[in-house]
């Protein structure tokens, strides 16, 4: 399970490199060639001397115009030492591979984005021996994807939008369209993206909304993103089948939302063995105004 927004921001680029390069082209409007193939390289740039230098993620992108190295750095706050490190990374990688290195900085902070985007110039004024111009993806330029159709057209960008804006309350508006888009995505990829998004959500309300939205999605029950929810049942010592587990989740959604559950509703949910019906009730539980709204027109 990804444990931090720092880790999630760059690791999703390892898992979905094609989506990441599309985002570079779309958000930054740079003429990055269309890659044919990708490889994740060793991010350790340490030499013989005992000084550890490690980039967050290093991707090799093969294109018709040559091979590029994408040096991806996730940056939480300003760190002036990093500016020297970034110049070193690019010089070292070019010397080692003779491929063009491209520095991309990812951040959830607008102020950090403005700091990171400043060119790094080494040498004499007006005659620089080395100049570094980082590409930066941040809340300053990554769009808010709040339309479901748009989210379905580019699931990676929708997920990256939620992750990039995860420190602010704007994240909540992105989550429902993203959840709908993930329902149409291959299960393994959807489960992986869901984990990364959860790790980047800082706003408590957004995190709660995401937790609730993920419950009714079918793949949710087969991936680690469900672990935090299922732990509640395990801690209570219950060994349940799939039907019982899903029924319990329906009731826990209502509990999380502070909705009182009458005994008649609780009994009907817990005795249901129809998985499709339980999934439908879980979806309704996310938006229900009272417990009996689970049953729609078939209210008891």
Backbone torsions as a table, in degrees:
resi	resn	phi	psi	omega
1	UNK	NA	131.3	178.3
2	UNK	-69.5	131.0	-170.8
3	UNK	-102.3	-7.7	-175.7
4	UNK	-150.6	158.7	177.8
5	UNK	-67.1	-34.3	178.3
6	UNK	-57.6	-48.2	-177.9
7	UNK	-68.7	-43.5	-175.8
8	UNK	-64.0	-40.2	-175.7
9	UNK	-58.8	-39.1	-178.7
10	UNK	-94.0	-28.1	-177.5
11	UNK	-70.5	-28.2	177.0
12	UNK	-65.2	-25.9	177.4
13	UNK	-71.4	-30.9	174.3
14	UNK	-67.2	-41.2	-174.7
15	UNK	-77.4	-31.4	-177.7
16	UNK	-130.5	63.2	-175.5
17	UNK	-63.6	-33.5	179.0
18	UNK	-65.1	-41.9	176.4
19	UNK	-63.2	-36.7	-179.8
20	UNK	-66.2	-45.3	-179.7
21	UNK	-67.7	-34.0	173.6
22	UNK	-60.7	-38.4	179.4
23	UNK	-65.6	-40.8	175.8
24	UNK	-57.6	-46.1	-178.2
25	UNK	-65.8	-41.5	-173.5
26	UNK	-78.4	-42.4	-174.7
27	UNK	-83.0	-43.3	-175.4
28	UNK	-94.7	-10.4	178.6
29	UNK	55.8	42.0	178.2
30	UNK	-101.0	148.5	-176.3
31	UNK	-81.2	55.8	179.0
32	UNK	-74.4	126.8	-177.2
33	UNK	-61.6	155.0	-179.8
34	UNK	-73.7	118.0	-178.2
35	UNK	-71.4	144.3	173.3
36	UNK	-92.7	-31.9	-174.3
37	UNK	-154.9	157.3	179.6
38	UNK	-131.2	155.9	170.0
39	UNK	-144.9	138.2	174.3
40	UNK	-89.2	121.2	-176.6
41	UNK	-98.8	164.4	175.7
42	UNK	-62.2	124.6	-175.9
43	UNK	-84.4	-1.4	-177.9
44	UNK	-82.9	117.0	-179.3
45	UNK	-108.4	21.3	-178.3
46	UNK	-69.4	137.0	174.3
47	UNK	-99.9	-166.1	-174.4
48	UNK	-62.1	-40.6	-179.5
49	UNK	-64.7	147.9	-173.7
50	UNK	-77.0	58.8	174.3
51	UNK	-123.6	115.3	-176.8
52	UNK	-82.9	127.6	176.2
53	UNK	-131.9	116.1	-173.9
54	UNK	-137.2	125.7	173.5
55	UNK	-80.7	163.1	-179.3
56	UNK	-72.2	-52.6	177.6
57	UNK	-141.6	139.1	178.9
58	UNK	-127.9	116.7	-179.1
59	UNK	-114.0	139.3	171.6
60	UNK	-101.1	120.6	-178.3
61	UNK	-114.9	118.9	177.9
62	UNK	-91.6	125.4	178.8
63	UNK	-131.1	170.3	177.4
64	UNK	-66.1	-19.2	-178.8
65	UNK	-99.4	5.8	178.1
66	UNK	128.6	-177.2	-179.4
67	UNK	-100.1	135.0	178.1
68	UNK	-121.3	149.3	173.3
69	UNK	-108.3	118.7	177.9
70	UNK	-94.5	109.4	179.7
71	UNK	-93.9	105.6	-172.1
72	UNK	-106.8	121.2	-178.4
73	UNK	-120.0	126.0	174.7
74	UNK	-94.2	122.5	-171.6
75	UNK	-125.2	119.0	179.7
76	UNK	-83.3	-43.7	-176.4
77	UNK	-138.3	172.2	174.5
78	UNK	-62.7	139.8	176.9
79	UNK	-152.5	98.1	-174.1
80	UNK	-63.8	-21.9	175.4
81	UNK	-65.7	-28.6	-179.4
82	UNK	-64.1	-30.5	-177.0
83	UNK	-63.5	-38.4	174.5
84	UNK	-69.7	-37.8	179.5
85	UNK	-64.8	-40.9	-178.7
86	UNK	-62.4	-42.4	177.5
87	UNK	-61.1	-40.2	178.1
88	UNK	-63.6	-46.5	-178.1
89	UNK	-53.8	-49.5	-175.3
90	UNK	-65.4	-43.1	179.8
91	UNK	-63.4	-45.4	-178.7
92	UNK	-63.1	-46.2	-177.5
93	UNK	-65.6	-38.1	178.5
94	UNK	-67.2	-40.9	178.6
95	UNK	-64.5	-35.8	-176.7
96	UNK	-77.8	-45.7	-171.3
97	UNK	-104.8	-22.0	-173.3
98	UNK	60.9	28.2	172.9
99	UNK	-111.7	152.2	-176.6
100	UNK	-71.3	119.5	177.1
101	UNK	-88.0	142.0	179.1
102	UNK	-126.4	120.1	-178.7
103	UNK	-91.5	124.3	177.6
104	UNK	-124.5	124.0	-179.8
105	UNK	-106.9	130.4	179.0
106	UNK	-112.0	132.1	179.8
107	UNK	-151.5	152.0	174.7
108	UNK	-95.6	2.5	-174.1
109	UNK	-112.1	127.9	178.7
110	UNK	-67.2	-41.0	-179.7
111	UNK	-67.7	-39.0	176.7
112	UNK	-64.7	-36.6	178.4
113	UNK	-62.0	-43.9	-179.8
114	UNK	-65.4	-38.6	177.0
115	UNK	-64.9	-45.8	-175.6
116	UNK	-66.6	-29.5	-176.0
117	UNK	-75.8	-12.6	-179.7
118	UNK	-65.0	131.8	178.8
119	UNK	-61.0	147.2	175.5
120	UNK	-105.3	115.4	-176.9
121	UNK	-120.0	122.6	-179.4
122	UNK	-116.7	130.8	179.7
123	UNK	128.7	-157.8	-178.1
124	UNK	-78.2	148.0	175.7
125	UNK	-58.2	127.6	-179.4
126	UNK	79.4	-4.8	178.9
127	UNK	-145.7	79.8	-171.8
128	UNK	-87.3	129.1	176.8
129	UNK	-73.0	-28.6	-179.5
130	UNK	-148.4	131.3	176.2
131	UNK	-129.3	132.9	180.0
132	UNK	-121.5	127.9	178.6
133	UNK	-122.2	95.6	-178.8
134	UNK	-66.2	142.7	166.7
135	UNK	-89.1	135.5	-173.6
136	UNK	-125.6	129.4	172.0
137	UNK	-112.2	124.7	-172.0
138	UNK	-158.4	178.8	174.6
139	UNK	-61.2	-14.7	178.3
140	UNK	-68.2	-33.1	-174.1
141	UNK	-130.9	-16.5	176.9
142	UNK	-76.1	124.7	-174.3
143	UNK	-71.9	154.5	170.9
144	UNK	-81.5	114.9	-179.9
145	UNK	-94.2	97.5	-176.1
146	UNK	-112.5	3.5	179.1
147	UNK	-105.0	129.6	-175.3
148	UNK	-62.7	-41.5	-179.6
149	UNK	-63.6	-40.7	178.7
150	UNK	-66.3	-39.0	178.4
151	UNK	-62.8	-38.6	-179.9
152	UNK	-70.7	-28.6	179.0
153	UNK	-69.2	-33.6	-179.1
154	UNK	-144.3	87.8	-175.7
155	UNK	-65.3	-38.4	179.3
156	UNK	-60.1	-48.1	-178.9
157	UNK	-62.9	-38.7	178.0
158	UNK	-62.6	-42.8	178.4
159	UNK	-66.9	-44.3	-179.7
160	UNK	-64.8	-33.1	175.6
161	UNK	-61.6	-47.1	178.8
162	UNK	-63.5	-39.5	-179.0
163	UNK	-68.9	-41.9	-177.7
164	UNK	-68.4	-37.7	-179.9
165	UNK	-92.1	14.8	-172.1
166	UNK	-66.2	-17.7	179.7
167	UNK	-83.8	-12.7	-176.2
168	UNK	-112.8	170.7	179.8
169	UNK	-71.4	-15.2	177.4
170	UNK	-61.5	-23.6	-177.5
171	UNK	-58.0	-35.0	-175.9
172	UNK	-60.2	-35.7	-177.7
173	UNK	-69.1	-22.4	-176.6
174	UNK	-85.0	-22.4	-164.9
175	UNK	-70.9	-40.8	-178.0
176	UNK	-65.6	-46.5	175.1
177	UNK	-61.0	-37.3	179.0
178	UNK	-65.7	-42.4	178.8
179	UNK	-60.7	-40.6	178.3
180	UNK	-64.5	-38.7	179.2
181	UNK	-66.8	-37.3	-179.5
182	UNK	-67.3	-26.1	177.4
183	UNK	-63.9	-23.1	-179.9
184	UNK	-98.1	4.4	-175.4
185	UNK	-100.3	148.2	177.4
186	UNK	-52.2	139.3	-166.4
187	UNK	-58.5	-46.8	-177.3
188	UNK	-63.6	-43.2	179.7
189	UNK	-65.7	-41.8	-179.7
190	UNK	-62.8	-43.0	179.9
191	UNK	-63.7	-40.0	178.6
192	UNK	-64.6	-46.4	179.4
193	UNK	-61.6	-40.9	-179.4
194	UNK	-59.2	-39.1	178.8
195	UNK	-64.4	-46.3	-178.5
196	UNK	-62.0	-42.5	179.8
197	UNK	-61.6	-45.9	-179.1
198	UNK	-58.0	-39.8	-177.6
199	UNK	-67.2	-24.3	-176.5
200	UNK	-93.3	-10.7	-177.6
201	UNK	-80.1	114.4	-178.6
202	UNK	-95.8	-38.5	-179.8
203	UNK	-63.0	126.0	-174.6
204	UNK	-61.3	-40.1	-179.5
205	UNK	-65.8	-43.0	179.2
206	UNK	-62.6	-40.7	180.0
207	UNK	-62.6	-41.3	179.4
208	UNK	-67.0	-42.1	178.5
209	UNK	-60.3	-43.6	-179.2
210	UNK	-64.1	-41.4	179.1
211	UNK	-59.5	-42.2	-178.8
212	UNK	-70.7	-40.0	-179.1
213	UNK	-65.6	-30.8	-176.9
214	UNK	-77.3	-20.7	-176.5
215	UNK	-61.2	-48.4	-174.5
216	UNK	-78.9	-6.8	-178.6
217	UNK	-76.2	130.1	-171.1
218	UNK	-56.2	-42.7	-176.8
219	UNK	-66.7	-18.2	-177.7
220	UNK	-53.9	-36.0	-174.7
221	UNK	-77.0	-6.1	-176.8
222	UNK	-113.7	7.2	-174.3
223	UNK	-130.7	162.9	-175.1
224	UNK	-62.6	-22.0	179.9
225	UNK	-60.6	-19.8	178.2
226	UNK	-83.8	-10.7	-171.5
227	UNK	-57.9	-42.3	-176.4
228	UNK	-63.2	-32.6	178.6
229	UNK	-75.3	-44.8	-176.7
230	UNK	-68.2	-24.2	-179.7
231	UNK	-58.3	-32.8	-179.5
232	UNK	-59.3	-43.5	178.8
233	UNK	-67.3	-40.8	-179.1
234	UNK	-65.8	-39.0	-179.3
235	UNK	-63.5	-27.0	178.5
236	UNK	-86.4	3.9	174.7
237	UNK	78.5	19.7	-178.6
238	UNK	-91.2	132.7	170.7
239	UNK	-109.9	104.0	-171.3
240	UNK	-116.1	152.7	169.9
241	UNK	-76.2	178.0	-177.4
242	UNK	-60.4	-43.7	-177.9
243	UNK	-62.4	-45.1	-178.9
244	UNK	-65.9	-37.9	179.8
245	UNK	-63.4	-45.7	-179.1
246	UNK	-68.4	-37.7	177.4
247	UNK	-61.7	-42.3	178.5
248	UNK	-62.5	-38.2	179.4
249	UNK	-65.7	-38.2	177.3
250	UNK	-57.1	-46.4	-178.9
251	UNK	-69.0	-35.2	-179.8
252	UNK	-69.4	-32.0	175.4
253	UNK	-60.0	-46.1	178.8
254	UNK	-62.4	-40.7	178.0
255	UNK	-60.4	-46.6	179.6
256	UNK	-57.2	-35.8	-176.0
257	UNK	-87.0	3.6	176.7
258	UNK	74.3	24.8	-178.5
259	UNK	-96.3	126.3	179.2
260	UNK	-69.1	137.1	-177.3
261	UNK	-114.7	109.9	176.9
262	UNK	-63.4	156.4	-178.3
263	UNK	-61.8	-34.3	-179.5
264	UNK	-65.0	-38.9	178.0
265	UNK	-69.1	-44.8	-179.7
266	UNK	-58.2	-43.1	-178.5
267	UNK	-66.8	-41.3	-179.1
268	UNK	-64.3	-40.6	-179.9
269	UNK	-67.7	-47.6	-174.2
270	UNK	-70.2	-20.8	179.9
271	UNK	-96.2	-0.4	-179.8
272	UNK	-77.9	134.0	178.7
273	UNK	-116.7	9.2	179.8
274	UNK	-93.1	109.5	-175.4
275	UNK	-63.7	-39.0	178.9
276	UNK	-63.8	-40.4	178.2
277	UNK	-63.9	-42.5	179.2
278	UNK	-64.3	-38.6	176.5
279	UNK	-63.0	-41.7	178.5
280	UNK	-62.8	-43.2	178.8
281	UNK	-64.4	-36.8	178.5
282	UNK	-63.0	-41.2	177.8
283	UNK	-62.9	-42.5	-179.7
284	UNK	-68.4	-30.9	-178.2
285	UNK	-62.7	-30.0	-179.0
286	UNK	-62.3	-32.2	-174.4
287	UNK	-118.2	0.8	-175.5
288	UNK	-62.4	144.2	175.5
289	UNK	-91.0	-27.4	172.3
290	UNK	-145.2	167.7	-173.0
291	UNK	-59.9	-35.2	-176.3
292	UNK	-73.1	-11.8	174.5
293	UNK	-64.1	-17.6	177.0
294	UNK	-54.4	-35.6	-168.8
295	UNK	-93.3	2.5	176.2
296	UNK	56.8	-128.8	-179.7
297	UNK	-73.4	-12.4	-178.5
298	UNK	-99.4	44.6	-178.8
299	UNK	-68.5	143.6	-179.7
300	UNK	-67.1	NA	NA
